[in-house]
Amino acid sequence: AASAMGLSPSAAAQQAKLVVNTYGGRWEKFWRSDLLPPFTKATGIDPTVDVGLGKNFIANLRAAGVNNPPYSVLMVNENIASMVRGEGYFESIPVDKVPNLANVYPNLRNADNNGVRAIISAIGIGYRKDLVKKPPTSWADLWTNPEFKGKIGLYQIGNTAAMLFLLMTARIYGGSELAIDRAFAEIKKLLPFTQADWSGTLSTLLTRGDINVAVIDFPEIVALRKKGVPVEMVVPKEGVVAFEQSFNILKNAPAKEAAYKYLNYILEPAVQEMMAREFFTSPSNTRSQVAADLAADIPVHGNLMKTIVQFDWPKVNAMVPEITDRWNREMK
């Protein structure tokens, strides 16, 4: 990846330390062992890694305030990023400082380049091939296929994927992601269904056959297939939703120039391909290639990146507390 960047190490180390954030487990291991060493070798920049959850990163940001952010570049789910973006923490990413931004799929670049979705885990429908006679082809099949009644797995509303599914339902049946009442009415028709806190729980339920279909992120289905579980994934004809890791430059970043280099590195075609091989994520750079041996495991890539459905998070976020309370009361 470093050689592909064409970078030369910089002798002038910045006074301010570049702090980059990531999640625990496989994410932290990959950042430390595979992702950052080539970056450091190419640039001379040795970042500090902050490991945690999105809520921790946002709490740290708000505690420090707009004028004294603890990060120079922040990675969080786009729905979370949109909340603090509205509070004035981020700024537009200059293309001349981050040239790889120009090659990102347009639907993954925010307005005025205020944030870019650089790591994409597509969410569609996963199902047990041995337990389902008629494979699904659309989101609507969750409602119309009698094989799925009582055998559907969904996320709990505290998981971003549950909100994405609700918004997709609103878009399909109500014409807009803001048609929340219609979405609730339609999802209630799916009851009874099993709710899971995270993807690993849905995987366990699919493995045991407690459910035969699930709204689930595709990398989780890949992991099950590699374990020998007879599952398949479907890109619904209406499009997919996705866990979108949004990368944002802080307006008052303590190491801004280093942050630009780091973000450009993340968007590098070779780095996007490296993450695809590790996490089965869909590359955000149009110049990235999905290798033939990965194509079946990453069905959303290339032209299909435009099938990722986007939502108006600033408007949706204003309704999240009410949606969460209502879901917990009604989806039982």
C-alpha positions in Angstrom: 0.0 0.0 0.0 2.8 2.4 0.9 4.5 1.9 -2.5 1.2 2.3 -4.3 0.9 5.7 -2.6 4.1 7.0 -4.1 5.0 8.7 -0.8 8.4 9.5 0.6 9.0 9.6 4.4 8.9 13.1 5.8 11.8 14.2 8.0 9.7 17.0 9.5 7.6 15.3 12.1 4.7 17.4 13.2 4.8 18.8 16.7 1.2 17.7 17.4 0.6 14.0 17.6 -1.9 12.5 15.2 -4.5 10.5 17.0 -6.6 8.0 15.0 -9.5 6.0 16.3 -10.7 2.5 15.6 -12.8 -0.2 17.2 -11.6 -3.1 19.3 -11.0 -6.8 18.3 -10.1 -7.5 14.7 -10.3 -3.7 13.9 -7.6 -2.8 16.4 -5.4 -5.7 15.4 -5.6 -4.8 11.8 -4.9 -1.1 12.4 -1.8 -1.9 14.5 -0.4 -4.8 12.5 -1.4 -4.1 8.9 -2.8 -0.7 8.3 -0.6 1.7 10.1 2.9 0.3 9.7 3.0 1.1 5.9 1.6 4.5 6.5 4.3 5.3 9.1 7.0 3.9 6.8 5.8 6.1 3.9 5.2 9.3 5.8 7.3 9.2 9.0 4.0 9.8 10.9 3.5 7.4 13.8 -0.2 7.8 15.0 -1.5 7.1 18.4 -4.5 4.7 18.3 -7.6 5.4 20.4 -9.7 2.2 20.7 -13.3 2.3 21.7 -16.9 2.6 20.5 -18.6 5.4 18.6 -20.4 6.7 21.7 -17.0 7.0 23.5 -15.4 8.9 20.6 -18.3 11.4 20.5 -18.3 11.8 24.3 -14.5 12.6 24.1 -15.2 15.1 21.3 -17.9 16.9 23.1 -16.1 17.0 26.4 -13.1 18.7 24.7 -15.2 21.1 22.7 -15.1 22.4 19.2 -11.9 24.4 19.8 -9.8 21.7 21.3 -10.7 18.3 19.7 -8.7 15.3 20.9 -8.7 13.9 17.3 -7.6 15.4 14.0 -9.6 12.9 11.9 -12.6 10.9 13.3 -14.1 7.6 12.1 -17.6 6.8 13.2 -20.9 5.6 11.6 -22.3 8.3 9.3 -25.5 8.6 11.3 -23.5 9.4 14.4 -21.1 11.7 12.5 -24.1 13.7 11.2 -25.0 14.7 14.7 -21.7 16.3 15.6 -21.3 17.7 12.1 -24.3 19.8 12.8 -22.6 21.0 15.9 -19.7 22.5 13.9 -16.9 20.1 14.7 -16.0 19.1 11.1 -14.9 21.0 8.0 -14.8 20.4 4.3 -12.0 18.1 3.1 -9.8 19.9 0.6 -9.3 17.7 -2.5 -5.9 19.1 -3.1 -4.8 17.8 0.3 -6.7 14.5 -0.1 -6.5 13.8 -3.8 -7.9 10.3 -3.5 -11.2 11.9 -2.5 -11.8 12.8 -6.2 -12.1 9.0 -7.0 -14.6 8.1 -4.3 -18.1 7.1 -5.5 -20.2 10.3 -5.5 -22.9 8.9 -3.2 -20.2 8.3 -0.6 -19.1 11.9 -0.5 -21.1 14.3 1.7 -22.2 17.7 0.5 -19.2 20.1 0.2 -17.0 17.1 1.0 -17.8 17.5 4.7 -17.1 13.9 5.5 -16.5 10.8 3.3 -17.8 7.3 3.8 -14.6 5.3 3.4 -15.5 1.8 4.8 -18.7 0.2 3.6 -20.3 -3.0 5.0 -23.4 -3.7 2.9 -26.5 -4.8 4.7 -29.1 -6.9 2.9 -30.8 -10.2 3.4 -29.2 -13.4 4.5 -30.9 -16.7 4.5 -30.5 -20.4 5.1 -30.4 -22.2 1.7 -31.4 -25.5 3.2 -34.4 -24.1 5.1 -35.8 -21.8 2.4 -37.4 -23.1 -0.7 -38.0 -19.8 -2.4 -35.0 -17.5 -2.1 -35.7 -13.8 -1.5 -35.0 -11.2 -4.1 -36.4 -8.1 -2.5 -37.1 -6.5 0.8 -40.8 -7.1 0.1 -40.3 -10.8 0.3 -39.9 -10.5 4.1 -43.6 -9.7 4.1 -44.9 -11.9 1.3 -43.0 -15.2 1.6 -44.9 -17.4 4.1 -41.7 -19.4 4.8 -40.4 -16.4 6.8 -43.3 -16.0 9.2 -42.0 -16.2 12.7 -38.5 -17.0 11.4 -37.2 -13.5 10.7 -34.2 -12.1 12.5 -33.8 -8.3 12.9 -31.5 -6.1 15.0 -32.6 -4.3 18.1 -33.3 -0.6 17.7 -30.1 0.3 19.5 -28.1 -1.1 16.5 -27.7 1.3 13.6 -28.8 -1.5 11.3 -32.3 -1.6 12.9 -32.7 2.1 12.1 -31.5 1.5 8.6 -34.1 -1.2 8.1 -36.9 1.0 9.5 -35.9 3.9 7.2 -35.7 1.5 4.2 -39.2 0.2 5.0 -40.4 3.8 5.2 -38.9 4.6 1.9 -40.4 1.5 0.2 -43.9 1.7 1.6 -44.2 5.4 2.4 -42.1 7.0 -0.3 -39.8 8.7 2.2 -37.5 7.8 5.1 -39.6 10.2 7.1 -42.7 8.1 6.7 -42.1 6.6 10.1 -45.7 5.8 10.9 -46.0 3.7 7.8 -42.8 1.9 8.5 -44.0 1.0 12.0 -47.3 -0.3 10.6 -45.5 -2.5 8.0 -42.8 -3.9 10.4 -45.5 -4.8 12.9 -46.9 -7.1 10.2 -43.7 -9.1 10.5 -44.3 -10.0 14.1 -43.4 -12.2 15.7 -39.7 -11.8 14.9 -36.5 -12.3 16.8 -34.4 -9.3 17.7 -30.6 -9.4 18.2 -28.2 -6.9 19.6 -25.5 -7.4 17.0 -24.5 -9.4 14.0 -22.8 -12.2 15.9 -26.1 -12.9 17.6 -28.0 -13.1 14.3 -25.3 -15.4 13.0 -25.8 -17.8 16.0 -29.5 -17.8 15.4 -29.0 -18.6 11.7 -26.6 -21.3 12.5 -29.0 -23.0 14.9 -31.9 -22.6 12.5 -33.9 -20.6 15.0 -34.4 -18.1 12.2 -34.2 -18.8 8.4 -33.8 -15.2 7.2 -32.2 -12.1 8.6 -31.5 -8.5 7.8 -27.7 -8.7 8.3 -24.4 -7.3 7.1 -22.8 -9.3 4.3 -19.4 -9.8 6.0 -21.2 -11.8 8.7 -22.7 -14.1 6.1 -19.3 -14.6 4.6 -17.9 -15.6 8.0 -20.7 -18.2 8.3 -20.1 -19.6 4.9 -16.5 -20.1 5.7 -17.6 -22.1 8.7 -19.7 -24.4 6.6 -23.1 -22.9 7.4 -25.4 -23.2 4.4 -26.3 -19.5 4.0 -26.5 -17.1 1.1 -26.9 -13.3 0.8 -29.1 -11.3 -1.4 -28.8 -7.8 -2.8 -32.4 -6.7 -2.8 -33.7 -5.2 -6.0 -34.7 -2.0 -4.1 -31.0 -1.5 -3.1 -29.0 -2.2 0.1 -28.3 -0.2 3.2 -24.9 -0.2 4.9 -22.8 0.4 7.9 -20.9 3.4 6.6 -17.8 4.4 8.4 -17.5 8.1 7.9 -14.1 9.9 8.1 -14.2 13.5 9.0 -11.5 16.2 9.4 -11.9 18.3 12.6 -12.2 22.0 12.1 -9.6 22.7 14.8 -7.5 19.6 14.3 -4.2 19.6 16.3 -2.3 17.7 13.5 -4.3 18.7 10.4 -1.7 18.1 7.8 -1.0 14.6 9.2 -4.7 14.0 9.2 -5.0 14.8 5.5 -2.2 12.3 4.7 -3.9 9.6 6.8 -7.3 10.1 5.2 -5.7 10.1 1.7 -4.0 6.8 2.7 -7.3 5.3 3.9 -8.8 6.1 0.5 -5.9 4.8 -1.5 -7.1 2.1 -3.9 -4.6 -0.5 -2.6 -5.6 0.2 1.0 -9.3 -0.1 0.2 -8.5 -3.4 -1.4 -6.5 -4.5 1.6 -9.5 -3.7 3.9 -11.8 -5.5 1.5 -9.7 -8.7 1.9 -9.6 -8.4 5.7 -13.2 -7.3 6.4 -15.1 -8.1 3.1 -16.0 -4.4 2.9 -17.0 -2.7 -0.4 -14.2 -0.4 -1.7 -15.1 3.3 -1.7 -12.6 4.2 -4.4 -13.7 3.8 -8.0 -10.2 2.7 -8.9 -10.1 -0.2 -6.5 -10.5 -3.7 -7.8 -12.2 -6.6 -6.1 -10.2 -9.7 -6.8 -11.9 -12.6 -8.5 -11.5 -14.8 -5.5 -13.4 -12.1 -3.4 -16.2 -11.2 -5.8 -18.7 -13.7 -4.4 -18.0 -12.5 -0.9 -18.3 -8.8 -1.7 -21.4 -8.7 -4.0 -21.7 -4.9 -3.7 -18.8 -3.3 -5.6 -18.2 -1.4 -8.8 -21.4 -0.2 -10.4 -23.5 -1.7 -7.6 -22.1 0.8 -5.2 -24.8 3.1 -6.5 -27.4 0.7 -5.0 -26.4 1.8 -1.5 -29.5 3.8 -0.3 -28.7 7.1 1.5 -30.9 8.8 4.1 -31.2 12.3 5.3 -29.6 11.8 8.7 -29.9 15.3 10.1 -33.7 15.0 9.7 -33.8 11.5 11.0 -31.6 12.1 14.0 -34.2 14.6 15.4 -36.7 11.7 15.5 -34.4 9.0 16.9 -35.4 9.3 20.6 -39.1 9.1 19.7 -38.4 6.2 17.3 -36.4 4.3 19.9 -39.0 4.7 22.6 -41.8 3.7 20.2 -39.9 0.6 18.9 -39.2 -0.6 22.4 -42.9 -0.3 23.3 -44.5 -1.7 20.2 -42.1 -4.3 18.7 -42.7 -7.1 21.1 
